[in-house]
Amino acid sequence: MEKAKAFASKYGLCNVVELDLSKCFDTLDHEKIIDSVAERVSDGKILKLIRAMLKSGVMEDGVWKATETGSPQGSVISPLLANIYLDEFDQKMKARGIRIVRYADDILIFSKTQEEAREFLAIAINILEIDMKLKVNRNKTRITTLEEGFHFLGFEIKGERVGIEKSRLKRFKGKVKGLTRRNQSTPVKEIVKELNPLLRGFASYFRIVDLQSSLRGLLSWIRRRLRAIILHQWKSTKKLNRVLRRAGWEEKVNLRMNKWRSSHTKAVNYAIPNRFFEEMNLFDMTSYYHPLSKYPILDP
């Protein structure tokens, strides 16, 4: 991530190719994988194990199907094998003086001009499709700029700003919504237990970049959804006013308990403060910022 930012903002390589490979993990050539691993690993048992894993097949609709190409998606070792397999691409691009950032099949190519970007893309396609036996998805591959923004591993880099890619954010919020439907009778404490692994996983993935503002906004939205559930379960303002009186709120409140906007009122936030969720051990995503060690990038 730091390298991608440095190429684009520090070294003037502000034109970026987002290169998309079609079903990369499904199309890796088995013999090329083994040959690539064999250059680094001499233990025949490990090579035999990798070959067996590649040939293990997959289940499709309950039917076993042999795998002649590809590495199983979701396998812990698949990204590693993709990295080893595509190292040849990295070296050939570097030998031509072309700057790239890549992890597994997520590839960025940097250049000073749009014309240069198109030239570098043509070179990359030639290497990937002819030498590597892979397929570039031309519909999803695009040339963009630092000013317009580009995506890498779920992050969006735009100018000096690094944020969460919109599609990744939408997917996360969809999962949260699935767990926090307002009309459920599940105790909020149980909902929090179900939410926490999701929140922890999301925060852990994005912890390498300072996204405190975005994560605070998400956490506030999640607490609001939980407040809406509590209001729905309380059903009437009678319970709400009782809680408010105990907390020191003097005015009587009259609002519609099943309305989303009610969960954002001052009275409801007073009755169900953030401390309430802290005591329930709702995971604080803002506590998970752990930047990667920063090493100087000497060779752009």
C-alpha positions as CSV (number, residue, x, y, z in Angstrom):
1,M,0.0,0.0,0.0
2,E,2.8,2.4,0.9
3,K,4.6,1.5,-2.3
4,A,1.4,2.2,-4.4
5,K,1.0,5.6,-2.7
6,A,4.7,6.5,-3.2
7,F,4.7,5.6,-6.9
8,A,1.6,7.7,-7.6
9,S,2.2,10.7,-5.3
10,K,5.9,11.0,-4.7
11,Y,7.5,9.9,-7.9
12,G,5.1,11.5,-10.4
13,L,3.8,8.1,-11.8
14,C,0.2,9.5,-11.6
15,N,-1.3,7.3,-14.4
16,V,-2.4,3.9,-13.2
17,V,-3.5,0.7,-14.9
18,E,-5.8,-1.4,-12.8
19,L,-5.3,-4.8,-14.5
20,D,-7.9,-7.5,-13.9
21,L,-7.2,-11.2,-14.6
22,S,-10.1,-13.4,-15.6
23,K,-10.5,-16.2,-13.0
24,C,-6.8,-16.1,-12.2
25,F,-6.9,-18.8,-9.5
26,D,-8.9,-21.1,-11.8
27,T,-6.5,-20.8,-14.8
28,L,-3.1,-21.2,-13.2
29,D,-1.1,-23.8,-15.2
30,H,-0.2,-26.7,-12.9
31,E,3.1,-27.5,-14.5
32,K,4.2,-23.9,-14.4
33,I,3.2,-23.7,-10.7
34,I,5.3,-26.8,-9.9
35,D,8.2,-25.5,-11.9
36,S,8.0,-22.1,-10.2
37,V,7.9,-23.6,-6.7
38,A,10.7,-26.0,-7.6
39,E,13.0,-23.1,-8.3
40,R,12.7,-22.1,-4.7
41,V,11.9,-25.4,-2.9
42,S,14.0,-28.5,-3.3
43,D,12.1,-30.8,-1.0
44,G,10.4,-33.4,-3.2
45,K,7.8,-34.2,-0.5
46,I,6.5,-30.6,-0.5
47,L,6.3,-30.5,-4.3
48,K,4.4,-33.8,-4.3
49,L,2.0,-32.4,-1.7
50,I,1.4,-29.3,-3.7
51,R,0.8,-31.3,-6.9
52,A,-1.7,-33.5,-5.0
53,M,-3.5,-30.5,-3.7
54,L,-3.8,-29.0,-7.2
55,K,-5.2,-32.2,-8.5
56,S,-7.6,-32.8,-5.6
57,G,-10.6,-31.6,-7.6
58,V,-13.7,-29.6,-6.5
59,M,-17.3,-30.3,-5.6
60,E,-19.8,-28.7,-7.9
61,D,-23.5,-29.2,-7.0
62,G,-22.6,-32.3,-5.0
63,V,-20.6,-33.8,-7.9
64,W,-16.8,-34.2,-7.7
65,K,-15.0,-32.6,-10.7
66,A,-11.3,-33.1,-11.6
67,T,-9.1,-30.0,-11.8
68,E,-6.7,-29.8,-14.7
69,T,-5.8,-26.2,-14.1
70,G,-6.0,-23.7,-11.3
71,S,-5.6,-23.5,-7.5
72,P,-8.6,-23.9,-5.2
73,Q,-10.1,-20.5,-4.4
74,G,-10.4,-20.0,-0.6
75,S,-7.4,-22.3,0.0
76,V,-4.8,-20.7,2.4
77,I,-2.0,-21.6,0.0
78,S,-3.6,-20.2,-3.2
79,P,-2.5,-16.6,-2.8
80,L,1.0,-17.8,-2.1
81,L,1.0,-20.0,-5.2
82,A,-0.3,-17.1,-7.3
83,N,2.4,-14.9,-6.0
84,I,5.1,-17.5,-6.9
85,Y,3.5,-18.1,-10.3
86,L,3.3,-14.4,-11.2
87,D,6.8,-13.6,-10.0
88,E,7.9,-14.3,-13.6
89,F,5.6,-11.4,-14.7
90,D,7.0,-9.1,-12.0
91,Q,10.6,-9.8,-13.1
92,K,9.8,-9.3,-16.8
93,M,8.1,-6.0,-16.2
94,K,10.9,-4.8,-13.9
95,A,13.5,-5.7,-16.5
96,R,11.7,-3.3,-18.9
97,G,11.8,-0.6,-16.2
98,I,8.0,-0.7,-15.7
99,R,6.9,0.0,-12.1
100,I,4.2,-2.3,-10.7
101,V,2.6,-3.2,-7.4
102,R,1.0,-6.6,-7.1
103,Y,-0.4,-9.0,-4.6
104,A,-1.7,-12.3,-6.0
105,D,-3.8,-11.3,-8.9
106,D,-4.4,-7.7,-7.9
107,I,-2.1,-5.7,-10.2
108,L,-1.3,-2.0,-10.6
109,I,1.0,-0.6,-13.3
110,F,2.3,3.0,-12.9
111,S,3.4,5.4,-15.6
112,K,3.9,9.2,-16.2
113,T,1.5,9.6,-19.1
114,Q,-1.6,8.0,-20.5
115,E,0.3,7.0,-23.7
116,E,2.9,5.3,-21.6
117,A,0.2,3.5,-19.6
118,R,-1.4,2.1,-22.8
119,E,2.1,0.9,-23.9
120,F,2.8,-0.7,-20.6
121,L,-0.6,-2.4,-20.6
122,A,0.0,-3.9,-24.0
123,I,3.4,-5.3,-22.7
124,A,1.7,-6.7,-19.6
125,I,-1.1,-8.4,-21.7
126,N,1.5,-10.0,-23.9
127,I,3.5,-11.4,-21.0
128,L,0.4,-12.6,-19.1
129,E,-1.5,-14.2,-22.0
130,I,1.3,-15.6,-24.1
131,D,4.0,-16.4,-21.6
132,M,1.9,-17.0,-18.5
133,K,-1.2,-18.6,-20.1
134,L,-3.5,-16.3,-18.3
135,K,-6.4,-14.2,-19.5
136,V,-6.7,-10.4,-19.0
137,N,-10.3,-9.2,-18.5
138,R,-10.3,-6.2,-20.8
139,N,-13.8,-5.1,-19.7
140,K,-12.6,-4.6,-16.1
141,T,-9.1,-3.4,-16.8
142,R,-8.9,0.3,-16.9
143,I,-6.4,3.2,-17.1
144,T,-7.0,5.9,-14.4
145,T,-5.2,8.6,-12.6
146,L,-4.2,9.4,-9.0
147,E,-6.7,12.3,-9.1
148,E,-9.6,10.1,-10.3
149,G,-8.6,7.4,-7.9
150,F,-7.7,3.7,-8.1
151,H,-8.5,0.5,-6.1
152,F,-6.1,-2.0,-4.6
153,L,-6.9,-4.9,-2.2
154,G,-10.2,-3.3,-1.1
155,F,-8.7,0.2,-0.6
156,E,-9.4,3.3,-2.6
157,I,-6.5,5.7,-3.2
158,K,-7.4,9.1,-4.4
159,G,-5.0,12.0,-4.2
160,E,-3.5,11.9,-0.7
161,R,-6.5,10.1,0.7
162,V,-6.8,6.4,1.3
163,G,-10.2,5.0,2.1
164,I,-12.3,1.8,1.9
165,E,-13.4,0.7,-1.6
166,K,-17.2,1.4,-2.0
167,S,-18.0,-2.2,-3.1
168,R,-16.2,-3.6,0.0
169,L,-18.0,-1.1,2.3
170,K,-21.4,-1.9,0.7
171,R,-20.8,-5.7,1.2
172,F,-19.8,-5.1,4.9
173,K,-22.9,-3.0,5.6
174,G,-25.1,-5.5,3.9
175,K,-23.8,-8.2,6.4
176,V,-24.4,-5.8,9.3
177,K,-27.9,-5.1,8.2
178,G,-28.6,-8.8,7.9
179,L,-27.7,-9.2,11.6
180,T,-29.4,-6.1,12.8
181,R,-33.0,-6.3,11.4
182,R,-35.2,-4.0,13.5
183,N,-38.2,-6.4,13.8
184,Q,-36.3,-9.2,15.6
185,S,-36.8,-10.4,19.2
186,T,-33.3,-11.6,19.7
187,P,-31.7,-10.0,22.8
188,V,-29.3,-7.3,21.8
189,K,-26.5,-8.9,23.8
190,E,-26.8,-12.0,21.5
191,I,-26.8,-9.8,18.4
192,V,-23.6,-8.1,19.7
193,K,-21.9,-11.5,20.0
194,E,-22.8,-12.3,16.4
195,L,-21.7,-8.9,15.2
196,N,-18.3,-8.9,16.9
197,P,-16.4,-11.4,14.7
198,L,-17.6,-9.5,11.6
199,L,-16.5,-6.1,13.1
200,R,-13.2,-7.6,14.2
201,G,-12.5,-9.2,10.8
202,F,-13.3,-6.0,8.9
203,A,-11.2,-3.8,11.3
204,S,-8.3,-6.2,11.2
205,Y,-8.2,-6.2,7.4
206,F,-8.1,-2.4,7.1
207,R,-5.9,-1.8,10.2
208,I,-2.8,-1.0,8.2
209,V,-4.2,2.4,7.2
210,D,-5.5,5.2,9.4
211,L,-9.2,5.0,8.8
212,Q,-10.3,6.2,12.2
213,S,-12.8,8.7,10.9
214,S,-14.5,6.1,8.6
215,L,-14.5,3.5,11.3
216,R,-16.0,5.9,13.9
217,G,-18.8,6.7,11.4
218,L,-19.5,3.0,10.9
219,L,-19.5,2.2,14.6
220,S,-21.9,5.1,15.2
221,W,-24.2,3.7,12.5
222,I,-24.0,0.2,14.0
223,R,-24.9,1.5,17.5
224,R,-27.8,3.4,15.9
225,R,-29.1,0.2,14.4
226,L,-28.9,-1.6,17.7
227,R,-30.8,1.3,19.4
228,A,-33.5,0.9,16.8
229,I,-33.8,-2.8,17.7
230,I,-34.1,-1.9,21.4
231,L,-36.8,0.7,20.7
232,H,-38.7,-1.9,18.7
233,Q,-38.4,-4.4,21.6
234,W,-39.5,-1.9,24.2
235,K,-42.6,-1.3,22.0
236,S,-44.0,1.7,23.9
237,T,-42.6,5.0,25.2
238,K,-43.5,3.9,28.7
239,K,-40.3,1.8,29.0
240,L,-38.2,4.5,27.4
241,N,-39.4,7.2,29.7
242,R,-38.8,5.0,32.7
243,V,-35.2,4.5,31.6
244,L,-34.8,8.2,31.0
245,R,-36.1,9.1,34.4
246,R,-33.6,6.7,36.1
247,A,-30.8,8.3,34.0
248,G,-31.8,11.8,35.2
249,W,-33.8,13.0,32.1
250,E,-36.7,15.2,33.3
251,E,-38.9,15.8,30.3
252,K,-41.4,13.2,29.1
253,V,-40.7,11.9,25.6
254,N,-43.2,11.0,22.9
255,L,-41.9,9.4,19.8
256,R,-42.7,6.5,17.4
257,M,-40.7,3.5,18.7
258,N,-40.6,1.7,15.3
259,K,-39.3,4.6,13.2
260,W,-35.6,4.6,12.1
261,R,-35.4,8.4,12.8
262,S,-36.3,7.9,16.4
263,S,-33.1,5.9,17.0
264,H,-31.1,9.1,16.3
265,T,-32.9,11.4,18.8
266,K,-31.1,13.1,21.7
267,A,-33.4,11.3,24.2
268,V,-32.7,7.9,22.8
269,N,-29.0,8.5,22.8
270,Y,-29.3,9.6,26.5
271,A,-31.3,6.5,27.4
272,I,-29.0,4.1,25.5
273,P,-25.6,5.8,25.6
274,N,-22.4,4.5,23.9
275,R,-21.3,3.2,27.3
276,F,-24.3,0.8,27.2
277,F,-22.7,-1.0,24.2
278,E,-19.2,-0.8,25.7
279,E,-20.5,-2.7,28.7
280,M,-22.0,-5.3,26.3
281,N,-18.5,-5.6,24.8
282,L,-19.4,-4.4,21.3
283,F,-16.1,-4.5,19.5
284,D,-14.6,-1.0,19.0
285,M,-13.2,-1.1,15.4
286,T,-11.3,2.2,16.0
287,S,-9.0,0.3,18.4
288,Y,-7.5,-1.8,15.7
289,Y,-5.2,0.6,13.9
290,H,-1.8,-1.1,13.5
291,P,0.2,0.5,10.6
292,L,2.8,-1.6,8.8
293,S,6.4,-0.8,9.6
294,K,7.5,1.9,7.2
295,Y,10.7,1.3,5.3
296,P,12.1,3.9,2.9
297,I,11.3,3.2,-0.7
298,L,14.6,3.9,-2.3
299,D,14.0,2.5,-5.8
300,P,10.9,3.9,-7.4
